[in-house]
């Protein structure tokens, strides 16, 4: 599975920016899968109009338990994040994650993930993802999710997103959505449209 999202980011205090996010998961044998999630942005991390590298994560995921309606997996990987406005100055760490998924048959699914991150001098940080998916007619989907964003170490940001996913073919689907910041204590509130493509291998 490969998901590519282009996100428009608007705030009340700055010019709009754009973020490009990739998430890829490739299944291996014996319940293992490789996960990669790089992201780029323009006028988000800094006022520059140039595209810059944001977070990059590479991990391995392993299924621990699978039944007809419940799946549990764990994941460990490494990540790299900008340490300052200078792209050459980056911080590196390790993330461990556990995920629990619940299927409701033809109606939809629920997935909850929690992660712990080693953040060097910043100590230990955390992230979470909660996703509720509803299956509609003709393989269409309506998805609601809340997730910890930022880098999980020096930024504690919570965002919500609603999306509509419509198949274009047996292997390709189009995603249209809206993303909104929920926590605004130390960061500018942002929101924007999400356009994405889902590709099945």
C-alpha positions as CSV (number, residue, x, y, z in Angstrom):
1,X,0.0,0.0,0.0
2,X,1.3,3.5,-0.9
3,X,-0.6,6.7,0.2
4,X,0.5,10.1,-1.2
5,X,-1.1,13.2,0.3
6,X,-0.8,16.8,-0.7
7,X,-1.9,19.1,2.1
8,X,-2.6,22.8,1.9
9,X,-1.7,24.5,5.2
10,X,-3.2,27.9,6.1
11,X,-2.9,30.0,9.2
12,X,-4.2,33.4,10.3
13,X,-0.7,34.8,10.8
14,X,1.3,33.6,7.7
15,X,1.1,32.9,4.0
16,X,-0.3,29.4,3.0
17,X,2.2,26.5,2.8
18,X,2.1,23.0,1.3
19,X,3.1,19.6,2.7
20,X,3.7,16.5,0.7
21,X,3.4,13.2,2.7
22,X,4.1,9.6,1.7
23,X,3.3,6.5,3.6
24,X,4.3,3.1,2.2
25,X,3.8,-0.4,3.7
26,X,5.1,-3.5,1.9
27,X,4.2,-6.9,3.3
28,X,6.9,-9.6,3.8
29,X,6.7,-13.2,5.0
30,X,5.8,-14.4,8.5
31,X,3.8,-11.3,9.4
32,X,6.5,-8.8,8.8
33,X,6.1,-5.5,6.8
34,X,8.4,-2.7,5.9
35,X,7.2,0.9,6.5
36,X,8.5,4.2,5.1
37,X,7.1,7.6,5.7
38,X,9.0,10.6,4.3
39,X,7.5,14.2,4.0
40,X,8.4,17.5,2.4
41,X,7.0,21.0,2.9
42,X,7.1,24.4,1.4
43,X,6.7,27.5,3.6
44,X,5.7,25.4,6.6
45,X,8.9,24.8,8.7
46,X,10.3,28.2,7.5
47,X,9.2,31.2,5.4
48,X,11.2,29.9,2.5
49,X,9.3,29.0,-0.7
50,X,11.8,26.1,-1.4
51,X,10.7,22.5,-0.7
52,X,12.5,21.2,2.4
53,X,12.8,17.7,3.9
54,X,10.7,17.3,7.1
55,X,10.4,14.0,9.0
56,X,11.6,10.7,7.5
57,X,10.8,7.4,9.2
58,X,11.7,3.9,8.3
59,X,10.4,0.9,10.3
60,X,9.6,-2.7,10.5
61,X,6.1,-3.9,11.6
62,X,5.3,-7.3,13.0
63,X,1.8,-8.9,13.5
64,X,1.5,-10.3,17.0
65,X,-2.1,-11.5,17.0
66,X,-4.8,-11.8,14.3
67,X,-8.4,-13.1,14.7
68,X,-11.5,-12.6,12.5
69,X,-12.1,-9.1,13.9
70,X,-9.0,-8.0,15.9
71,X,-5.4,-7.5,14.9
72,X,-2.5,-6.4,17.1
73,X,0.9,-5.4,15.7
74,X,4.1,-3.8,16.9
75,X,6.6,-1.6,15.1
76,X,10.1,-0.4,15.6
77,X,12.0,2.1,13.5
78,X,14.2,5.1,13.2
79,X,13.3,8.7,12.4
80,X,15.0,11.9,11.4
81,X,13.5,15.4,12.0
82,X,14.7,19.0,11.4
83,X,16.5,20.2,14.6
84,X,16.2,23.9,13.6
85,X,15.5,26.1,10.6
86,X,18.7,24.8,9.0
87,X,18.0,21.6,7.0
88,X,21.6,20.3,7.6
89,X,20.9,20.3,11.4
90,X,18.8,17.2,12.0
91,X,18.0,15.1,15.0
92,X,17.7,11.3,15.0
93,X,15.8,8.9,17.2
94,X,14.1,5.5,17.7
95,X,10.3,4.9,17.8
96,X,8.5,1.9,19.2
97,X,4.8,1.6,18.4
98,X,1.9,-0.7,19.1
99,X,-1.3,-0.9,17.0
100,X,-4.7,-2.4,17.7
101,X,-7.2,-2.8,14.9
102,X,-10.9,-3.8,15.1
103,X,-13.0,-4.8,12.1
104,X,-16.8,-4.3,12.1
105,X,-17.3,-6.5,9.1
106,X,-18.9,-4.7,6.1
107,X,-19.6,-1.6,8.2
108,X,-16.0,-0.4,8.8
109,X,-13.0,-0.5,11.1
110,X,-11.2,1.2,14.0
111,X,-7.5,1.5,14.4
112,X,-5.6,2.9,17.4
113,X,-1.8,3.3,17.6
114,X,0.5,4.6,20.4
115,X,4.2,5.3,20.1
116,X,7.1,6.2,22.3
117,X,10.0,8.1,20.9
118,X,13.6,8.6,22.1
119,X,14.4,12.3,21.5
120,X,18.0,12.7,22.6
121,X,18.4,15.7,24.8
122,X,14.7,16.3,24.7
123,X,14.0,13.0,26.5
124,X,11.2,10.7,25.6
125,X,8.2,11.8,23.5
126,X,5.1,10.2,22.3
127,X,2.6,10.1,19.4
128,X,-0.8,8.6,18.7
129,X,-3.1,7.8,15.8
130,X,-6.8,7.0,16.1
131,X,-8.7,6.2,12.9
132,X,-12.4,5.3,12.3
133,X,-13.3,4.1,8.8
134,X,-16.9,3.6,7.5
135,X,-17.5,1.5,4.4
136,X,-19.9,3.1,1.9
137,X,-21.5,1.7,-1.3
138,X,-19.3,0.9,-4.3
139,X,-16.1,0.5,-2.2
140,X,-16.2,4.1,-1.1
141,X,-15.0,5.1,2.4
142,X,-15.5,7.9,4.9
143,X,-12.6,8.2,7.3
144,X,-12.3,10.3,10.5
145,X,-9.0,10.4,12.4
146,X,-7.1,12.3,15.1
147,X,-3.4,12.1,15.4
148,X,-0.4,13.5,17.2
149,X,1.7,15.5,14.7
150,X,4.8,17.7,14.9
151,X,7.7,15.5,15.7
152,X,6.5,13.9,19.0
153,X,9.5,15.4,20.8
154,X,9.6,19.2,20.9
155,X,6.2,19.8,19.4
156,X,2.9,18.6,20.9
157,X,0.4,19.1,18.1
158,X,-3.0,17.3,17.8
159,X,-4.8,17.4,14.4
160,X,-8.1,15.9,13.2
161,X,-8.9,14.9,9.6
162,X,-12.0,13.8,7.7
163,X,-11.6,12.2,4.3
164,X,-13.7,10.7,1.6
165,X,-12.0,7.9,-0.5
166,X,-13.4,6.9,-3.9
167,X,-11.9,4.1,-6.0
168,X,-10.7,5.0,-9.4
169,X,-9.8,1.4,-10.4
170,X,-9.1,-2.0,-8.7
171,X,-5.8,-0.7,-7.3
172,X,-6.1,3.1,-7.3
173,X,-8.3,5.4,-5.1
174,X,-8.7,9.2,-4.7
175,X,-8.8,10.8,-1.3
176,X,-10.4,14.2,-0.6
177,X,-10.4,15.7,2.9
178,X,-9.9,18.5,5.4
179,X,-7.3,18.7,8.2
180,X,-7.6,20.9,11.2
181,X,-5.3,21.7,14.2
182,X,-6.9,20.9,17.6
183,X,-4.2,22.0,20.0
184,X,-3.0,25.6,19.6
185,X,-1.0,26.3,22.8
186,X,2.4,26.8,21.3
187,X,1.8,26.7,17.6
188,X,-0.2,28.6,15.1
189,X,-3.6,27.1,14.3
190,X,-3.6,25.7,10.8
191,X,-6.0,23.9,8.5
192,X,-6.3,23.0,4.9
193,X,-7.5,20.7,2.2
194,X,-6.1,17.2,1.7
195,X,-5.8,15.5,-1.7
196,X,-4.4,12.0,-1.9
197,X,-3.9,8.9,-4.0
198,X,-4.0,5.3,-2.6
199,X,-2.2,2.7,-4.5
200,X,-2.4,-1.0,-3.8
201,X,0.4,-3.3,-4.8
